[in-house]
Amino acid sequence: MDLQDQLKNLFPDHVPSKSPEKKEEPAFWLQDEPLICKYEKRKGKPITIIEGYNGATQDFKQLAKELKQLLSVGGSFKNEQIIIQGDYRDKIMSFLKEKGFKVKRVGG
């Protein structure tokens, strides 16, 4: 007996929906000025900083979350900047270009 049969036994009046709804990706505020992607060292450790976003703060936080999940690294969102642990400028820039952002590389 599979899960569907068990659910029918528990809830005989329930009619299952035909198609599950898909979750849409959030649309980000695309801007005229490019995002700045720069490399720094803090306390001897490399970090990548993305700044220059002029949209909503929630959208920028969501973008930070997606970047951290894509790269499987830590990071944070502080002072209108996304800080990613490690030097991932090339991967970040290609990801942002796929999303439709203009990106400018700064520092090294």
C-alpha positions in Angstrom: 0.0 0.0 0.0 1.5 3.3 -1.1 1.1 6.7 0.4 -1.7 7.7 -1.9 -3.8 4.7 -0.8 -3.2 5.5 2.8 -4.2 9.1 2.4 -7.4 8.0 0.6 -8.3 5.7 3.6 -7.7 8.5 6.1 -9.4 11.2 4.0 -12.0 9.7 1.7 -13.7 13.0 0.8 -10.5 14.8 -0.2 -9.9 15.4 -3.9 -6.2 15.7 -4.8 -5.1 18.7 -6.9 -4.0 17.9 -10.5 -0.7 19.8 -10.7 1.5 21.1 -7.9 2.2 24.8 -8.0 5.7 25.8 -8.9 7.6 28.3 -6.8 8.6 31.3 -8.8 12.1 32.8 -8.5 12.1 36.3 -6.9 12.7 39.0 -9.4 15.6 41.3 -8.4 15.8 45.0 -9.1 18.0 45.3 -12.1 19.9 48.6 -12.2 21.8 50.8 -14.5 25.0 51.1 -12.5 27.1 47.9 -12.3 27.6 46.0 -9.0 31.2 46.2 -7.7 32.9 42.9 -7.0 36.1 43.3 -5.2 38.7 41.2 -3.4 40.2 42.1 0.0 42.1 40.4 2.8 41.0 40.8 6.3 43.0 39.3 9.2 45.0 37.4 6.6 41.9 35.7 5.0 40.6 36.4 1.5 37.1 37.7 1.1 35.0 38.9 -1.8 32.8 42.0 -1.4 29.8 42.8 -3.6 28.4 46.4 -3.2 26.5 49.0 -5.2 23.0 47.5 -5.2 20.3 50.3 -5.1 17.2 48.1 -4.8 15.3 46.8 -1.8 17.4 45.5 1.1 15.4 42.2 1.2 16.3 41.5 -2.4 20.0 42.1 -1.7 19.7 39.7 1.4 18.1 37.1 -0.8 20.8 37.5 -3.4 23.4 37.0 -0.6 21.7 33.8 0.5 21.7 32.5 -3.1 25.3 33.2 -3.5 26.3 31.5 -0.3 24.3 28.4 -1.3 25.8 28.4 -4.8 29.3 28.5 -3.5 28.8 26.5 -0.3 30.6 29.1 1.8 29.9 31.4 4.6 29.3 35.1 4.4 27.2 37.9 5.6 25.2 41.0 4.7 26.4 44.2 6.4 26.4 47.9 5.6 24.8 47.4 2.2 27.5 44.9 1.2 27.6 41.2 0.7 30.7 39.6 2.2 31.6 36.1 0.9 34.4 34.1 2.5 37.1 33.3 0.0 38.1 34.6 -3.5 35.2 33.6 -5.7 35.1 36.7 -8.0 34.9 34.7 -11.3 32.0 32.4 -10.1 30.1 35.3 -8.5 30.5 37.5 -11.6 29.2 34.8 -13.9 26.3 34.0 -11.6 25.3 37.7 -11.4 25.6 38.1 -15.2 23.2 35.1 -15.6 20.8 36.9 -13.3 21.0 40.0 -15.6 23.2 42.3 -13.5 26.1 44.3 -14.8 29.2 43.6 -12.8 32.5 45.4 -12.5 35.7 43.7 -11.2 37.8 45.8 -8.8 41.1 44.9 -7.1 43.6 42.5 -8.6 
